[in-house]
Amino acid sequence: MILIFFIKKIYKVYYYIIVCYCTLLIIFNGIFSSWSKKKKKKKKSNINIQNKILLSCWPLLNPILKTF
């Protein structure tokens, strides 16, 4: 019983870490893309890498959201 309680606590902490990580990625992606538009010297590859990271983290939330 105590073990199940700890597993649920760890699972919720893991869920909040992923949500915070994805939210920060969205915020920084928006800031970086607006900043790079002002500076035309920057390459678009950095934005593409950030978008790939962002898109890869959202499918991790799907099974977690279904359990709550």
N, CA, C and O atoms as CSV, one atom per row, in Angstrom:
chain,resi,resn,atom,element,x,y,z
A,1,MET,N,N,0.825,-1.196,0.000
A,1,MET,CA,C,0.000,0.000,0.000
A,1,MET,C,C,0.869,1.260,0.000
A,1,MET,O,O,0.603,2.210,-0.736
A,2,ILE,N,N,1.899,1.254,0.826
A,2,ILE,CA,C,2.811,2.405,0.883
A,2,ILE,C,C,3.585,2.513,-0.422
A,2,ILE,O,O,3.854,3.614,-0.903
A,3,LEU,N,N,3.939,1.374,-0.990
A,3,LEU,CA,C,4.670,1.369,-2.261
A,3,LEU,C,C,3.835,1.991,-3.380
A,3,LEU,O,O,4.357,2.756,-4.191
A,4,ILE,N,N,2.555,1.670,-3.427
A,4,ILE,CA,C,1.670,2.247,-4.444
A,4,ILE,C,C,1.563,3.759,-4.263
A,4,ILE,O,O,1.526,4.505,-5.241
A,5,PHE,N,N,1.513,4.204,-3.012
A,5,PHE,CA,C,1.445,5.642,-2.726
A,5,PHE,C,C,2.686,6.357,-3.254
A,5,PHE,O,O,2.574,7.422,-3.861
A,6,PHE,N,N,3.867,5.781,-3.028
A,6,PHE,CA,C,5.102,6.396,-3.506
A,6,PHE,C,C,5.196,6.382,-5.030
A,6,PHE,O,O,5.698,7.333,-5.629
A,7,ILE,N,N,4.721,5.320,-5.652
A,7,ILE,CA,C,4.733,5.252,-7.116
A,7,ILE,C,C,3.844,6.347,-7.701
A,7,ILE,O,O,4.215,6.984,-8.686
A,8,LYS,N,N,2.672,6.569,-7.099
A,8,LYS,CA,C,1.791,7.627,-7.585
A,8,LYS,C,C,2.422,8.996,-7.390
A,8,LYS,O,O,2.285,9.864,-8.252
A,9,LYS,N,N,3.112,9.207,-6.269
A,9,LYS,CA,C,3.783,10.491,-6.024
A,9,LYS,C,C,4.885,10.728,-7.053
A,9,LYS,O,O,4.991,11.822,-7.607
A,10,ILE,N,N,5.701,9.714,-7.311
A,10,ILE,CA,C,6.783,9.836,-8.286
A,10,ILE,C,C,6.213,10.090,-9.676
A,10,ILE,O,O,6.765,10.875,-10.446
A,11,TYR,N,N,5.108,9.423,-9.992
A,11,TYR,CA,C,4.480,9.583,-11.289
A,11,TYR,C,C,3.968,11.006,-11.486
A,11,TYR,O,O,4.098,11.572,-12.572
A,12,LYS,N,N,3.377,11.591,-10.422
A,12,LYS,CA,C,2.895,12.968,-10.522
A,12,LYS,C,C,4.049,13.950,-10.659
A,12,LYS,O,O,3.944,14.922,-11.408
A,13,VAL,N,N,5.144,13.716,-9.955
A,13,VAL,CA,C,6.314,14.582,-10.074
A,13,VAL,C,C,6.872,14.504,-11.486
A,13,VAL,O,O,7.229,15.525,-12.073
A,14,TYR,N,N,6.949,13.292,-12.034
A,14,TYR,CA,C,7.413,13.095,-13.406
A,14,TYR,C,C,6.508,13.834,-14.388
A,14,TYR,O,O,6.996,14.450,-15.335
A,15,TYR,N,N,5.196,13.776,-14.171
A,15,TYR,CA,C,4.234,14.469,-15.021
A,15,TYR,C,C,4.459,15.975,-14.983
A,15,TYR,O,O,4.463,16.620,-16.031
A,16,TYR,N,N,4.646,16.545,-13.800
A,16,TYR,CA,C,4.840,17.995,-13.699
A,16,TYR,C,C,6.173,18.431,-14.306
A,16,TYR,O,O,6.267,19.520,-14.873
A,17,ILE,N,N,7.187,17.606,-14.196
A,17,ILE,CA,C,8.473,17.935,-14.821
A,17,ILE,C,C,8.322,18.002,-16.331
A,17,ILE,O,O,8.838,18.927,-16.958
A,18,ILE,N,N,7.629,17.047,-16.926
A,18,ILE,CA,C,7.428,17.041,-18.382
A,18,ILE,C,C,6.598,18.244,-18.810
A,18,ILE,O,O,6.909,18.880,-19.817
A,19,VAL,N,N,5.535,18.567,-18.053
A,19,VAL,CA,C,4.693,19.709,-18.411
A,19,VAL,C,C,5.504,21.001,-18.344
A,19,VAL,O,O,5.408,21.838,-19.241
A,20,CYS,N,N,6.302,21.167,-17.287
A,20,CYS,CA,C,7.121,22.377,-17.164
A,20,CYS,C,C,8.161,22.445,-18.278
A,20,CYS,O,O,8.405,23.517,-18.833
A,21,TYR,N,N,8.768,21.320,-18.605
A,21,TYR,CA,C,9.765,21.280,-19.674
A,21,TYR,C,C,9.151,21.680,-21.013
A,21,TYR,O,O,9.730,22.478,-21.750
A,22,CYS,N,N,7.982,21.128,-21.326
A,22,CYS,CA,C,7.341,21.442,-22.602
A,22,CYS,C,C,6.884,22.895,-22.639
A,22,CYS,O,O,6.980,23.550,-23.677
A,23,THR,N,N,6.385,23.408,-21.504
A,23,THR,CA,C,5.964,24.803,-21.455
A,23,THR,C,C,7.148,25.731,-21.655
A,23,THR,O,O,7.052,26.709,-22.395
A,24,LEU,N,N,8.256,25.435,-21.005
A,24,LEU,CA,C,9.451,26.261,-21.192
A,24,LEU,C,C,9.961,26.191,-22.622
A,24,LEU,O,O,10.430,27.193,-23.163
A,25,LEU,N,N,9.873,25.019,-23.238
A,25,LEU,CA,C,10.288,24.906,-24.642
A,25,LEU,C,C,9.421,25.767,-25.548
A,25,LEU,O,O,9.925,26.402,-26.475
A,26,ILE,N,N,8.103,25.791,-25.280
A,26,ILE,CA,C,7.211,26.605,-26.095
A,26,ILE,C,C,7.554,28.085,-25.927
A,26,ILE,O,O,7.626,28.825,-26.907
A,27,ILE,N,N,7.765,28.515,-24.672
A,27,ILE,CA,C,8.070,29.925,-24.410
A,27,ILE,C,C,9.383,30.317,-25.071
A,27,ILE,O,O,9.447,31.323,-25.778
A,28,PHE,N,N,10.435,29.524,-24.843
A,28,PHE,CA,C,11.734,29.869,-25.410
A,28,PHE,C,C,11.754,29.738,-26.929
A,28,PHE,O,O,12.479,30.464,-27.608
A,29,ASN,N,N,10.962,28.817,-27.458
A,29,ASN,CA,C,10.873,28.688,-28.906
A,29,ASN,C,C,10.250,29.944,-29.511
A,29,ASN,O,O,10.706,30.426,-30.548
A,30,GLY,N,N,9.213,30.473,-28.869
A,30,GLY,CA,C,8.596,31.703,-29.340
A,30,GLY,C,C,9.535,32.894,-29.235
A,30,GLY,O,O,9.614,33.706,-30.157
A,31,ILE,N,N,10.251,33.003,-28.113
A,31,ILE,CA,C,11.193,34.109,-27.928
A,31,ILE,C,C,12.323,34.008,-28.942
A,31,ILE,O,O,12.705,35.005,-29.554
A,32,PHE,N,N,12.858,32.804,-29.118
A,32,PHE,CA,C,13.993,32.622,-30.020
A,32,PHE,C,C,13.590,32.881,-31.465
A,32,PHE,O,O,14.351,33.476,-32.228
A,33,SER,N,N,12.381,32.429,-31.846
A,33,SER,CA,C,11.968,32.629,-33.235
A,33,SER,C,C,11.726,34.107,-33.520
A,33,SER,O,O,12.048,34.584,-34.608
A,34,SER,N,N,11.159,34.845,-32.552
A,34,SER,CA,C,10.964,36.279,-32.786
A,34,SER,C,C,12.301,37.015,-32.788
A,34,SER,O,O,12.479,37.979,-33.532
A,35,TRP,N,N,13.231,36.566,-31.962
A,35,TRP,CA,C,14.552,37.194,-31.923
A,35,TRP,C,C,15.323,36.904,-33.211
A,35,TRP,O,O,16.032,37.770,-33.724
A,36,SER,N,N,15.181,35.679,-33.729
A,36,SER,CA,C,15.933,35.329,-34.935
A,36,SER,C,C,15.348,36.004,-36.170
A,36,SER,O,O,16.053,36.187,-37.162
A,37,LYS,N,N,14.076,36.376,-36.125
A,37,LYS,CA,C,13.518,37.117,-37.249
A,37,LYS,C,C,14.139,38.506,-37.342
A,37,LYS,O,O,14.322,39.041,-38.436
A,38,LYS,N,N,14.462,39.090,-36.183
A,38,LYS,CA,C,15.102,40.404,-36.180
A,38,LYS,C,C,16.537,40.300,-36.681
A,38,LYS,O,O,17.032,41.201,-37.358
A,39,LYS,N,N,17.195,39.210,-36.349
A,39,LYS,CA,C,18.578,38.974,-36.781
A,39,LYS,C,C,18.547,37.999,-37.954
A,39,LYS,O,O,18.394,36.794,-37.754
A,40,LYS,N,N,18.686,38.487,-39.119
A,40,LYS,CA,C,18.606,37.629,-40.310
A,40,LYS,C,C,19.852,36.770,-40.488
A,40,LYS,O,O,19.871,35.876,-41.334
A,41,LYS,N,N,20.887,37.031,-39.701
A,41,LYS,CA,C,22.134,36.273,-39.853
A,41,LYS,C,C,22.027,34.871,-39.264
A,41,LYS,O,O,22.808,33.987,-39.617
A,42,LYS,N,N,21.062,34.663,-38.367
A,42,LYS,CA,C,20.920,33.355,-37.729
A,42,LYS,C,C,20.360,32.334,-38.706
A,42,LYS,O,O,19.555,32.667,-39.576
A,43,LYS,N,N,20.789,31.103,-38.557
A,43,LYS,CA,C,20.301,30.026,-39.410
A,43,LYS,C,C,18.987,29.490,-38.854
A,43,LYS,O,O,18.713,29.605,-37.660
A,44,LYS,N,N,18.193,28.914,-39.720
A,44,LYS,CA,C,16.919,28.355,-39.297
A,44,LYS,C,C,17.069,26.967,-38.691
A,44,LYS,O,O,16.098,26.420,-38.167
A,45,SER,N,N,18.243,26.394,-38.748
A,45,SER,CA,C,18.423,25.029,-38.249
A,45,SER,C,C,18.204,24.955,-36.748
A,45,SER,O,O,17.713,23.944,-36.246
A,46,ASN,N,N,18.560,26.009,-36.023
A,46,ASN,CA,C,18.344,25.993,-34.575
A,46,ASN,C,C,16.858,25.927,-34.245
A,46,ASN,O,O,16.458,25.218,-33.321
A,47,ILE,N,N,16.041,26.660,-34.990
A,47,ILE,CA,C,14.600,26.636,-34.760
A,47,ILE,C,C,14.037,25.262,-35.107
A,47,ILE,O,O,13.164,24.754,-34.403
A,48,ASN,N,N,14.526,24.666,-36.173
A,48,ASN,CA,C,14.045,23.338,-36.560
A,48,ASN,C,C,14.381,22.301,-35.504
A,48,ASN,O,O,13.572,21.413,-35.231
A,49,ILE,N,N,15.543,22.397,-34.913
A,49,ILE,CA,C,15.931,21.454,-33.853
A,49,ILE,C,C,15.030,21.630,-32.645
A,49,ILE,O,O,14.593,20.645,-32.051
A,50,GLN,N,N,14.742,22.885,-32.270
A,50,GLN,CA,C,13.856,23.131,-31.130
A,50,GLN,C,C,12.460,22.607,-31.402
A,50,GLN,O,O,11.831,22.036,-30.512
A,51,ASN,N,N,11.962,22.792,-32.624
A,51,ASN,CA,C,10.632,22.284,-32.957
A,51,ASN,C,C,10.588,20.766,-32.895
A,51,ASN,O,O,9.591,20.196,-32.452
A,52,LYS,N,N,11.641,20.111,-33.326
A,52,LYS,CA,C,11.675,18.643,-33.246
A,52,LYS,C,C,11.680,18.165,-31.805
A,52,LYS,O,O,11.018,17.183,-31.471
A,53,ILE,N,N,12.429,18.861,-30.943
A,53,ILE,CA,C,12.439,18.497,-29.523
A,53,ILE,C,C,11.057,18.711,-28.917
A,53,ILE,O,O,10.568,17.879,-28.153
A,54,LEU,N,N,10.439,19.825,-29.262
A,54,LEU,CA,C,9.116,20.147,-28.735
A,54,LEU,C,C,8.087,19.112,-29.178
A,54,LEU,O,O,7.281,18.654,-28.368
A,55,LEU,N,N,8.109,18.746,-30.443
A,55,LEU,CA,C,7.153,17.764,-30.938
A,55,LEU,C,C,7.413,16.376,-30.369
A,55,LEU,O,O,6.490,15.569,-30.265
A,56,SER,N,N,8.654,16.090,-30.002
A,56,SER,CA,C,8.954,14.769,-29.460
A,56,SER,C,C,8.530,14.635,-28.005
A,56,SER,O,O,8.331,13.517,-27.529
A,57,CYS,N,N,8.386,15.751,-27.283
A,57,CYS,CA,C,8.035,15.622,-25.866
A,57,CYS,C,C,6.536,15.550,-25.647
A,57,CYS,O,O,6.107,15.009,-24.628
A,58,TRP,N,N,5.712,16.073,-26.560
A,58,TRP,CA,C,4.267,16.048,-26.338
A,58,TRP,C,C,3.663,14.652,-26.398
A,58,TRP,O,O,2.731,14.393,-25.637
A,59,PRO,N,N,4.123,13.731,-27.245
A,59,PRO,CA,C,3.550,12.376,-27.182
A,59,PRO,C,C,3.804,11.670,-25.855
A,59,PRO,O,O,3.077,10.741,-25.503
A,60,LEU,N,N,4.823,12.096,-25.117
A,60,LEU,CA,C,5.060,11.507,-23.804
A,60,LEU,C,C,3.949,11.867,-22.828
A,60,LEU,O,O,3.684,11.117,-21.888
A,61,LEU,N,N,3.302,12.997,-23.038
A,61,LEU,CA,C,2.240,13.428,-22.132
A,61,LEU,C,C,0.947,12.660,-22.345
A,61,LEU,O,O,0.139,12.559,-21.422
A,62,ASN,N,N,0.730,12.123,-23.521
A,62,ASN,CA,C,-0.539,11.490,-23.839
A,62,ASN,C,C,-0.886,10.326,-22.905
A,62,ASN,O,O,-1.995,10.316,-22.370
A,63,PRO,N,N,-0.010,9.352,-22.680
A,63,PRO,CA,C,-0.386,8.274,-21.752
A,63,PRO,C,C,-0.511,8.760,-20.317
A,63,PRO,O,O,-1.291,8.209,-19.540
A,64,ILE,N,N,0.249,9.784,-19.962
A,64,ILE,CA,C,0.171,10.299,-18.595
A,64,ILE,C,C,-1.153,11.007,-18.381
A,64,ILE,O,O,-1.775,10.858,-17.329
A,65,LEU,N,N,-1.591,11.778,-19.369
A,65,LEU,CA,C,-2.862,12.494,-19.236
A,65,LEU,C,C,-4.050,11.536,-19.194
A,65,LEU,O,O,-5.059,11.832,-18.555
A,66,LYS,N,N,-3.942,10.409,-19.858
A,66,LYS,CA,C,-5.036,9.439,-19.852
A,66,LYS,C,C,-5.217,8.783,-18.484
A,66,LYS,O,O,-6.319,8.348,-18.149
A,67,THR,N,N,-4.146,8.709,-17.691
A,67,THR,CA,C,-4.257,8.037,-16.395
A,67,THR,C,C,-4.857,8.926,-15.320
A,67,THR,O,O,-5.364,8.420,-14.319
A,68,PHE,N,N,-4.810,10.243,-15.505
A,68,PHE,CA,C,-5.341,11.139,-14.467
A,68,PHE,C,C,-6.777,11.507,-14.720
A,68,PHE,O,O,-7.370,12.252,-13.940
